Amino acid sequence: MNDIQHWIDGKVVASTSGRTAPVFNPAKGEQSGTVALASVDEVDAAVASAKAAAPMWRATSLSKRAEVMFRMRELVDANRKEIATLLTAEHGKVLSDAMGEVARGLENIEFACGVPHLLKGGYSEQASSGVDVYSIRQPLGVVAGITPFNFPAMVPMWMFANALACGNTFVLKPSEKDPSVSLFLAELLAQAGLPSGCFNVVQGDKVAVDRLLEHDDVAAVSFVGSTPIAKYIYETGTANGKRVQALGGAKNHMLVLADADLDMAADAAIGAAYGSAGERCMAISVVLAADSIADDLVAKIQERIPSVKVGAGNEPDSEMGPLITAEHRDKVAGYIAGAAEGGATVVVDGRRPEGDPGFFVDPSLIDNVQPGMACYDDEIFGPVLSVVRVHGYEDGVEMINANPWANGTAIFTRDGGAAREFQFDIEVGMVGINVPIPVPVSYYSFGGWKASLFGDTHMYGPEGINFYTRGKVVTSRWPDPAHSTVDLGFPETR
């Protein structure tokens, strides 16, 4: 049994709270470890460590901060396999998918290596007679990240890379379902030369989350998770005077027009719906198929499903692993069971017999789905793809824009005019054109609209730099006795 503890002030710290939670191997359905659940005092200790380190880290030169990020980049690169193996053991995703997660997280560390350029301000000489004006961006202090189970390596890298590079200190509260990678990343940051106290990890549950949200010394909170919790994080954090970015859930639609390459669209739907067992906030969970090609598209998706190899993540042939917990498996299975009762057609039923080992649900396909059905209205977060038949472009866009979630979407078409009109018309934060999972590269920013984001700032990239800093404008004049006078008027720029 793995014993997973906190990381405070540069070292592993054993919990004294007396509370723990089980950690499972989802492929086997067996407990593999226990994780400590922090008390309020333990959260306070992590924040105090970060606060004590903040003045020194803020005063560290940009070049030295960048040097730490460069070293961290090399260490993550050298340990890709070890990180991915930890992800597979506790999350269940297949090793190739875990390696992809590490690669996308690494991109954000690489982006943060350019912090000397990213923090350049502006300068205006002679804004008024003898007066210069310039802008600078400064760190916030202690910031916190609350991260989800589905990307336990990548999402923390989205947050801490920019936060640390900008001169903040960081407290991470990872998911208690797959927490081991958080300690491995902490060790790598220490090896990279990050001073003790600059990065801390508190394992925990709602007790830890609530304490971070109310703590006077935490200036900002970043969150990724479900929409109800994102709303709670945003409302509670801002009520306590914090800057908050809270990314919520999704119901991503893929519109397939009549002129689309159907083989390409079917391949894309398989990968985007069933990759990582559908436990991605950017997974495609709904295909909107134009009426004239819907039968053909459903048939093409159906014929591909048996080729998806489902198994333990550490098996080399596996393409899709289990779900994260037995409870989540049963919840996903319930949506499949309820689909037929609600009037939909279950084309492929991925439920396994009761008693099968592990937390598996095989790829499932549901046709003739309509708004109002639970399988459409709810975020299933599993390997269940729903097909809704639409009359064409306008019908599809109307349905996407009517959805309360607006994280990602995609259109499949050969018509460049329709594609351009789609990116203009659609009310969604991330758009793919013949790209089913349009996750932005690290030098853009990640974030949805509507109920998929609470707050004004997207994650990582340029908006991440802005989130973890605040602007300051300096107006300067140097002594010039010949022009020194008393003037009680409002200053004019002339």
C-alpha positions in Angstrom: 0.0 0.0 0.0 1.3 3.4 -1.0 1.2 6.0 1.8 0.7 9.4 0.2 1.5 12.4 2.3 2.0 16.2 2.0 4.9 18.2 0.7 5.6 21.3 2.8 8.7 23.5 2.9 10.7 21.3 0.6 10.1 17.9 2.1 7.5 15.2 2.6 5.5 15.8 5.8 3.4 13.1 7.5 -0.1 14.1 8.2 -1.4 14.3 11.8 -5.0 14.8 10.9 -5.9 11.1 11.4 -8.0 11.2 8.2 -7.2 9.3 5.0 -8.9 8.2 1.8 -8.3 5.1 -0.3 -6.5 5.2 -3.6 -7.4 2.5 -6.2 -5.9 0.7 -9.2 -8.9 1.2 -11.5 -8.0 -1.6 -13.8 -8.1 -4.1 -11.0 -10.7 -2.5 -8.8 -8.3 -2.9 -5.9 -7.0 -0.4 -3.3 -3.4 0.4 -4.0 -2.8 3.0 -1.3 -4.0 5.6 1.1 -3.8 9.4 0.9 -3.7 11.8 3.8 -6.6 14.3 4.1 -5.3 17.6 5.5 -6.6 19.4 8.5 -7.0 23.1 8.6 -3.7 23.4 10.5 -1.9 21.5 7.8 -3.2 23.7 5.1 -2.2 26.7 7.2 1.3 25.2 7.5 1.6 24.9 3.7 0.4 28.5 3.2 2.7 29.8 5.9 5.7 28.1 4.2 4.7 29.6 0.9 4.2 33.1 2.5 7.6 32.9 4.1 9.3 32.0 0.8 7.5 34.6 -1.2 9.6 37.7 -0.6 12.9 35.9 -1.5 11.4 34.3 -4.6 9.8 37.5 -5.8 13.2 39.2 -5.5 14.9 36.5 -7.5 15.9 37.7 -10.9 14.0 36.8 -14.0 16.9 35.0 -15.4 17.3 32.8 -12.4 13.6 32.0 -12.3 13.8 31.1 -16.0 16.8 28.9 -15.2 14.7 26.9 -12.7 12.0 26.4 -15.3 14.6 25.3 -17.9 15.9 22.7 -15.4 12.4 21.6 -14.6 11.7 21.2 -18.3 14.7 18.9 -18.6 13.7 16.9 -15.6 10.1 16.3 -16.7 11.4 15.4 -20.2 13.8 12.8 -18.7 11.1 11.4 -16.4 8.2 11.2 -18.9 7.8 7.4 -18.5 8.0 7.5 -14.7 5.3 10.3 -14.5 3.1 8.5 -17.1 3.4 5.2 -15.2 2.2 6.9 -12.0 -0.8 8.4 -13.9 -1.7 5.0 -15.4 -1.5 3.2 -12.0 -3.9 5.6 -10.2 -6.0 7.1 -13.0 -6.2 4.1 -15.3 -5.6 5.9 -18.6 -3.4 3.9 -21.0 0.3 4.6 -21.0 0.3 6.2 -24.5 -2.4 8.6 -23.4 -0.5 9.4 -20.1 2.6 10.1 -22.2 0.5 12.6 -24.2 -0.7 14.3 -21.0 2.9 14.7 -19.9 3.9 16.1 -23.3 1.1 18.7 -23.2 2.0 19.7 -19.6 5.6 20.0 -20.6 4.7 22.6 -23.3 3.5 24.9 -20.6 6.8 24.6 -18.7 8.5 25.4 -21.9 6.3 28.5 -22.3 7.1 29.6 -18.8 10.9 29.4 -19.6 10.3 32.6 -21.6 9.2 34.6 -18.6 11.8 37.4 -19.1 10.1 38.2 -22.4 6.6 37.6 -21.1 6.9 40.1 -18.3 8.2 42.9 -20.3 6.2 46.1 -19.7 5.7 49.3 -21.7 7.6 52.6 -21.6 6.5 56.0 -22.8 9.2 58.7 -22.8 8.1 62.3 -22.4 4.5 61.6 -21.8 4.5 65.1 -20.3 7.3 67.6 -20.1 10.1 65.8 -18.3 7.7 63.0 -17.3 8.1 59.3 -18.3 5.4 56.6 -17.8 6.0 52.9 -17.7 4.1 49.8 -16.9 5.2 46.7 -15.0 3.6 43.4 -13.9 4.3 42.1 -10.4 3.4 38.8 -8.7 0.4 38.3 -6.4 2.2 36.4 -3.6 0.8 33.1 -2.5 -1.5 31.4 -5.1 -3.2 28.0 -5.0 -4.2 25.4 -7.5 -7.1 22.9 -7.0 -6.8 20.3 -9.7 -8.9 17.4 -11.1 -8.4 13.7 -11.3 -8.5 13.4 -15.0 -5.2 15.2 -15.7 -3.2 15.0 -12.5 0.1 16.0 -14.1 -0.9 18.3 -17.0 -3.3 20.6 -15.2 -0.9 21.4 -12.3 1.7 22.2 -14.9 -0.8 24.6 -16.5 -0.9 26.4 -13.2 2.4 26.2 -11.4 4.7 26.9 -14.3 3.4 30.4 -15.0 2.7 31.1 -11.4 6.3 30.3 -10.2 7.9 31.9 -13.2 6.1 35.1 -12.5 7.5 35.2 -9.0 4.6 33.7 -6.9 4.7 30.8 -4.5 2.3 28.0 -5.0 0.1 25.6 -2.9 -1.3 22.6 -4.8 -4.4 20.7 -3.7 -4.5 17.7 -6.1 -7.3 15.3 -6.5 -7.4 12.7 -3.7 -8.2 10.0 -6.3 -4.8 10.0 -8.0 -2.4 12.1 -5.8 1.0 10.4 -6.2 2.2 12.4 -9.2 1.9 15.6 -7.2 4.7 14.5 -4.9 6.8 13.4 -7.8 6.5 16.8 -9.4 7.4 18.5 -6.1 10.6 16.4 -6.0 11.5 17.4 -9.5 11.0 21.1 -8.7 13.3 20.7 -5.8 15.9 19.0 -8.0 15.5 21.9 -10.5 16.6 24.3 -7.8 13.3 25.8 -6.6 13.8 27.0 -3.1 12.0 25.3 -0.2 8.5 26.7 0.4 7.9 28.0 -3.1 5.9 24.9 -4.0 3.8 23.0 -1.5 1.3 20.1 -1.8 -1.6 19.5 0.6 -3.5 16.3 0.0 -7.1 16.6 1.0 -10.8 17.0 0.4 -13.3 19.7 1.0 -11.7 20.7 4.3 -8.5 21.7 2.4 -10.4 23.4 -0.4 -12.5 25.5 1.9 -9.5 26.6 3.9 -7.6 27.7 0.8 -10.6 29.6 -0.3 -11.0 31.5 2.9 -7.3 31.9 3.9 -6.3 35.6 4.1 -2.8 34.9 2.7 -3.9 33.2 -0.5 -4.2 35.8 -3.2 -5.6 33.8 -6.1 -7.1 30.3 -6.8 -7.0 28.3 -10.0 -9.5 25.5 -10.4 -10.4 22.8 -13.0 -13.3 20.5 -12.3 -17.1 20.1 -12.6 -19.4 23.1 -13.2 -21.2 22.9 -9.8 -17.9 22.9 -7.9 -16.4 25.6 -10.2 -19.3 27.8 -9.4 -18.8 27.2 -5.7 -15.0 27.8 -6.0 -15.6 31.1 -7.8 -18.3 32.4 -5.6 -16.6 31.5 -2.3 -13.1 32.6 -3.4 -14.3 36.0 -4.8 -16.4 36.5 -1.7 -13.2 36.2 0.3 -11.4 38.8 -1.9 -9.5 36.4 -4.1 -8.8 36.4 -7.8 -10.3 33.2 -9.2 -10.3 31.3 -12.4 -12.6 28.3 -12.2 -13.0 26.0 -15.3 -16.1 23.9 -15.2 -17.7 21.0 -17.2 -18.5 20.5 -20.8 -20.8 18.9 -23.3 -18.8 19.2 -26.5 -20.6 18.9 -29.8 -19.1 17.9 -33.2 -21.1 19.1 -36.1 -20.7 16.9 -39.2 -22.1 18.4 -42.4 -23.3 16.6 -45.5 -20.1 17.3 -47.4 -17.7 16.0 -44.7 -15.3 13.2 -45.2 -17.3 10.6 -43.3 -14.3 8.2 -42.7 -12.3 11.1 -41.3 -15.2 12.2 -39.1 -15.9 8.7 -37.8 -12.2 8.2 -37.0 -12.2 11.6 -35.2 -15.4 10.8 -33.3 -13.9 7.5 -32.0 -10.7 9.1 -30.8 -12.4 12.1 -29.3 -15.2 10.3 -27.6 -13.4 7.2 -26.2 -9.9 8.4 -25.6 -9.1 8.4 -21.9 -12.5 6.6 -21.4 -14.2 9.9 -22.2 -12.8 11.4 -18.9 -11.7 14.6 -20.6 -13.3 18.0 -20.4 -12.5 18.3 -24.1 -14.0 15.0 -25.1 -16.6 14.9 -27.9 -19.7 13.6 -26.3 -22.3 14.6 -28.9 -22.2 14.2 -32.7 -24.6 16.4 -34.6 -25.1 14.6 -37.9 -26.7 16.1 -40.9 -29.8 14.0 -41.7 -28.6 13.0 -45.2 -25.4 11.3 -43.9 -26.5 10.3 -40.4 -27.2 6.7 -41.1 -23.8 6.3 -42.9 -21.9 8.1 -40.1 -23.5 6.0 -37.3 -22.7 2.8 -39.3 -19.1 3.9 -39.7 -18.7 4.7 -36.0 -20.4 1.5 -35.0 -18.1 -0.7 -37.2 -15.0 0.9 -35.7 -16.0 0.4 -32.0 -15.0 -3.3 -31.8 -11.5 -2.4 -32.9 -10.9 -0.2 -29.8 -8.8 -2.3 -27.4 -10.0 -1.8 -23.9 -7.8 -3.1 -21.0 -5.5 -2.2 -18.2 -3.5 1.0 -18.9 -0.1 -0.7 -18.5 -0.9 -3.4 -21.1 0.9 -2.3 -24.3 -2.1 -3.1 -26.6 -4.6 -1.2 -24.6 -6.1 1.9 -26.2 -8.7 2.7 -23.6 -8.6 2.0 -19.9 -11.1 2.0 -17.0 -13.0 4.8 -15.3 -11.7 6.3 -12.1 -13.9 4.7 -9.5 -16.6 2.0 -9.1 -19.1 4.7 -8.3 -18.4 6.6 -11.5 -18.6 3.4 -13.5 -22.0 2.7 -12.2 -23.2 6.3 -12.8 -22.0 6.1 -16.5 -23.7 2.7 -16.9 -26.9 4.3 -15.6 -27.0 6.8 -18.4 -26.8 3.9 -20.9 -29.6 2.0 -19.2 -31.8 5.1 -19.1 -31.2 6.1 -22.8 -33.5 3.4 -24.2 -36.1 4.1 -21.6 -36.0 7.8 -22.7 -36.6 7.0 -26.4 -33.0 6.9 -27.7 -31.5 3.9 -29.6 -28.6 2.1 -27.9 -26.5 1.0 -30.9 -23.6 -0.3 -28.9 -24.0 -1.1 -25.1 -20.6 -1.0 -23.3 -21.8 -2.1 -19.9 -20.0 -5.2 -18.6 -21.5 -8.0 -16.6 -21.7 -7.4 -12.8 -18.7 -8.8 -11.1 -16.2 -8.1 -13.9 -12.9 -6.9 -12.4 -12.0 -3.3 -12.6 -14.0 -0.1 -13.3 -14.6 -0.6 -17.0 -17.3 0.6 -19.3 -16.6 -0.3 -22.9 -17.3 2.3 -25.8 -21.0 2.9 -26.1 -23.0 4.6 -28.9 -26.5 6.0 -28.6 -28.5 7.2 -31.6 -31.6 9.3 -32.0 -30.8 11.4 -28.9 -32.6 14.7 -28.2 -32.3 17.5 -25.7 -34.3 16.7 -22.7 -32.9 13.2 -22.4 -30.5 12.7 -19.5 -27.8 11.3 -21.8 -27.9 14.6 -23.6 -28.5 17.1 -20.9 -25.9 15.8 -18.4 -22.1 15.7 -18.5 -21.6 11.9 -18.5 -17.8 12.0 -18.4 -17.4 8.5 -19.7 -17.1 6.6 -23.0 -20.6 7.3 -24.2 -21.1 9.0 -27.6 -24.6 10.4 -28.4 -25.8 11.1 -31.9 -28.3 13.9 -32.6 -29.7 14.2 -36.1 -30.0 17.8 -37.4 -31.3 19.3 -40.6 -28.0 21.1 -41.4 -25.7 23.9 -40.5 -28.2 26.3 -39.0 -29.9 23.6 -36.9 -26.6 22.4 -35.6 -25.3 25.9 -34.6 -28.6 26.7 -32.9 -28.3 23.5 -30.8 -24.7 24.2 -29.9 -25.3 27.8 -28.9 -28.4 26.8 -26.8 -26.3 24.5 -24.7 -25.3 25.9 -21.2 -21.8 24.5 -21.6 -19.4 26.1 -24.0 -16.0 24.6 -23.6 -15.1 23.1 -27.0 -16.7 22.3 -30.3 -15.8 21.1 -33.8 -17.1 21.2 -37.3 -16.3 18.6 -40.0 -16.8 19.9 -43.5 -15.0 20.4 -46.8 -16.6 23.9 -47.2 -14.2 26.6 -46.2 -17.0 29.2 -46.2 -19.1 27.1 -43.8 -16.0 26.6 -41.6 -15.3 30.3 -41.4 -19.0 31.1 -40.7 -18.9 28.5 -37.9 -16.0 30.0 -36.1 -17.7 33.4 -36.4 -21.2 32.2 -35.3 -20.4 29.7 -32.6 -20.6 30.8 -28.9 -17.9 28.4 -27.6 -14.5 29.2 -26.2 -12.4 26.7 -28.2 -13.3 25.7 -31.8 -11.9 22.9 -34.1 -12.2 22.9 -37.8 -11.8 19.2 -38.8 -10.0 18.9 -35.5 -12.1 17.1 -32.9 -10.2 18.1 -29.7 -9.1 21.7 -30.2 -6.9 22.1 -27.1 -4.8 25.2 -27.7 -1.1 25.1 -27.8 0.7 26.5 -24.8 1.3 30.0 -26.3 -2.4 30.5 -26.6 -4.8 30.0 -23.6 -7.3 27.3 -22.6 -10.8 28.2 -21.5 -14.5 27.9 -22.4 -17.5 30.2 -22.2 -20.8 30.2 -20.3 -21.0 27.5 -17.6 -17.6 26.1 -18.6 -15.7 29.1 -17.0 -16.3 31.2 -14.0 -14.0 34.3 -14.0 -12.6 36.4 -16.8 -9.3 34.8 -17.4 -8.5 31.6 -19.3 -5.8 29.1 -18.2 -2.1 29.1 -19.1 -0.5 31.0 -22.0 -0.7 34.8 -22.1 -3.9 34.9 -20.1 -2.2 32.8 -17.4 0.6 35.3 -17.2 -1.9 38.1 -16.6 -3.8 36.0 -14.0 -0.7 35.4 -11.9 0.4 39.1 -12.0 -1.1 42.5 -11.5 -0.3 45.6 -13.4 1.4 48.7 -12.0 1.9 52.0 -13.8 4.8 54.3 -12.7 4.8 58.0 -13.6 8.3 59.5 -13.0 10.0 62.9 -13.0 13.5 63.5 -11.9 14.4 66.7 -9.9 14.7 69.8 -12.1 14.9 72.9 -9.8 14.4 75.2 -12.8 10.9 73.9 -13.5 9.8 73.2 -9.9 6.5 75.0 -9.0 3.5 74.5 -6.8 0.5 73.5 -8.9 -2.8 72.5 -7.2 -4.5 71.7 -10.5 -5.2 68.2 -11.9 -2.1 67.1 -13.9 -2.3 67.6 -17.7 -0.2 65.8 -20.2 1.3 68.8 -22.0 
